Amino acid sequence: MATNLPALLVIAMFSSRGYATPTSRANVTARAPSTVPRGVIIEHCTVPGVVALTFDDGPFVYTSHVLDVLDDFGAKATFFINGENWSRGINDFSTPWPDILRRIDNSGHQIGSHTWSHADLSTIDSHSRQFQVHHLEKALFDVLGKAPTYLRPPYASCSAECLWETEQMGYHVVNFDVDPKDYLHQEAGDIGAAMENFSRALDEQRFGNSFLVLSHDSLLHTAESLVPWMLMEIQQRGYRAVTVGECLCDPAENWYWGV
């Protein structure tokens, strides 16, 4: 498939094939030189002096607040989204999700796949994996006219078979090297533990002076407290808050296909 196909034509091809995409589109999206690998799990940034904040499991009611805070700091981030979002699809225009997704995109943040319904890609069969990935793609085409080339596997789980299939589908699989464990610290007054986890990781510099951070825009105390804390720490330490694509030195035109 040519990379400059109009979005409506790509959507028509999706529909006619029942969510199918070409067997392999691993080279479809490489419209600019890229050294970002496929077929492996990426856990570290390659650009020094940056922090790639990532948010899983959205969009949700707290995502707009996260975007407000990012705007306040002039920061960019990556949102790995689910399709069947809190029992309503992200392409259901009676929900706030399409507008939130458009705001993420228009603000220069990156959108990645976190699958349709947060399935463990290592434990389901091939047909189910294809559905989890392609059905989310279709929903994003409905909303944005494009689909991502970056994927975070739910539970950070992607077996050898999963990696082979996602490579054939043209995806970079991205996990993280900093986990503040915000999902364990959502009781009132407990988010400070996640803040400490984040700051300690920056102190230790276990993988050099760049960081790929897991967090969740679906969590209240993450949105209200952890995100501004992380951004203040990033700013005060002289780092830049960037997207995953930027932290891997991948040009923005490679982050999506269908545009």
RAWOGI-V829550 format. One record per backbone hydrogen bond with DSSP energy under -1.0 kcal/mol. NH is the residue of the N-H (numbers start at 1). CO is the residue of the C=O. E is the energy in kcal/mol with one decimal. If there is no record, write none. Layout:
nh-><NH | NH>
co-><CO | CO>
e-><E | E>
This chain:
nh-><5 | 10 | 11 | 12 | 13 | 14 | 15 | 16 | 17 | 18 | 19 | 25 | 28 | 31 | 42 | 46 | 47 | 49 | 51 | 52 | 54 | 55 | 56 | 63 | 66 | 67 | 68 | 69 | 70 | 71 | 72 | 73 | 74 | 75 | 76 | 78 | 79 | 80 | 81 | 82 | 83 | 84 | 85 | 85 | 88 | 90 | 92 | 95 | 100 | 101 | 102 | 103 | 104 | 105 | 106 | 107 | 108 | 109 | 110 | 112 | 113 | 114 | 123 | 124 | 129 | 130 | 131 | 132 | 133 | 134 | 135 | 137 | 138 | 139 | 140 | 141 | 142 | 143 | 144 | 147 | 149 | 151 | 152 | 156 | 157 | 163 | 164 | 165 | 166 | 167 | 168 | 169 | 170 | 171 | 172 | 174 | 175 | 177 | 178 | 184 | 185 | 190 | 193 | 195 | 196 | 197 | 198 | 199 | 200 | 201 | 202 | 203 | 204 | 205 | 208 | 211 | 213 | 214 | 219 | 223 | 224 | 225 | 226 | 227 | 229 | 230 | 231 | 232 | 233 | 234 | 235 | 236 | 237 | 238 | 239 | 240 | 242 | 247 | 248 | 249 | 250 | 254 | 255 | 257>
co-><2 | 6 | 7 | 8 | 9 | 10 | 11 | 12 | 13 | 15 | 14 | 168 | 25 | 29 | 173 | 247 | 247 | 209 | 240 | 211 | 213 | 78 | 215 | 60 | 62 | 63 | 64 | 65 | 66 | 67 | 68 | 69 | 71 | 70 | 241 | 53 | 110 | 55 | 112 | 58 | 115 | 116 | 83 | 88 | 85 | 83 | 89 | 92 | 96 | 97 | 98 | 99 | 100 | 101 | 102 | 103 | 105 | 104 | 77 | 79 | 150 | 81 | 120 | 120 | 125 | 126 | 127 | 128 | 129 | 130 | 131 | 133 | 134 | 135 | 136 | 137 | 138 | 139 | 140 | 257 | 255 | 172 | 113 | 153 | 154 | 159 | 160 | 161 | 162 | 163 | 164 | 165 | 167 | 166 | 149 | 151 | 42 | 212 | 212 | 181 | 182 | 187 | 190 | 191 | 192 | 193 | 194 | 195 | 196 | 197 | 198 | 199 | 200 | 201 | 205 | 50 | 52 | 178 | 216 | 219 | 220 | 221 | 221 | 222 | 225 | 226 | 227 | 228 | 229 | 230 | 231 | 232 | 233 | 235 | 234 | 49 | 51 | 243 | 244 | 246 | 245 | 251 | 252 | 147>
e-><-1.0 | -2.0 | -2.6 | -2.2 | -2.2 | -2.2 | -2.6 | -2.5 | -1.2 | -1.3 | -1.6 | -1.9 | -1.1 | -2.6 | -3.1 | -2.3 | -2.1 | -1.4 | -3.0 | -3.1 | -1.8 | -2.4 | -2.5 | -1.6 | -1.9 | -2.4 | -2.1 | -2.3 | -2.5 | -2.4 | -2.1 | -1.5 | -1.1 | -2.6 | -1.7 | -2.1 | -3.0 | -2.5 | -2.4 | -2.4 | -1.1 | -3.7 | -1.9 | -1.2 | -1.5 | -1.9 | -1.9 | -1.9 | -2.0 | -2.8 | -2.3 | -2.1 | -2.6 | -2.3 | -3.1 | -1.9 | -1.6 | -1.8 | -2.3 | -2.8 | -2.6 | -2.3 | -1.4 | -1.2 | -2.3 | -2.6 | -2.1 | -2.8 | -2.0 | -3.0 | -2.6 | -1.9 | -2.5 | -1.9 | -2.3 | -2.4 | -2.0 | -1.3 | -3.8 | -2.1 | -2.1 | -2.8 | -3.1 | -2.0 | -1.6 | -2.9 | -2.2 | -2.5 | -2.8 | -1.9 | -2.0 | -1.7 | -1.4 | -2.9 | -2.7 | -2.7 | -3.4 | -2.3 | -2.0 | -1.6 | -1.3 | -2.5 | -1.9 | -1.9 | -2.4 | -2.1 | -2.2 | -2.6 | -2.6 | -1.8 | -1.9 | -2.0 | -2.5 | -1.9 | -1.5 | -1.8 | -2.6 | -2.7 | -1.2 | -2.3 | -2.6 | -2.0 | -2.0 | -2.8 | -1.7 | -3.0 | -2.4 | -2.3 | -2.5 | -2.6 | -2.3 | -2.9 | -1.8 | -1.2 | -2.4 | -1.4 | -2.0 | -2.2 | -1.2 | -1.7 | -3.1 | -2.3 | -1.8 | -2.6>
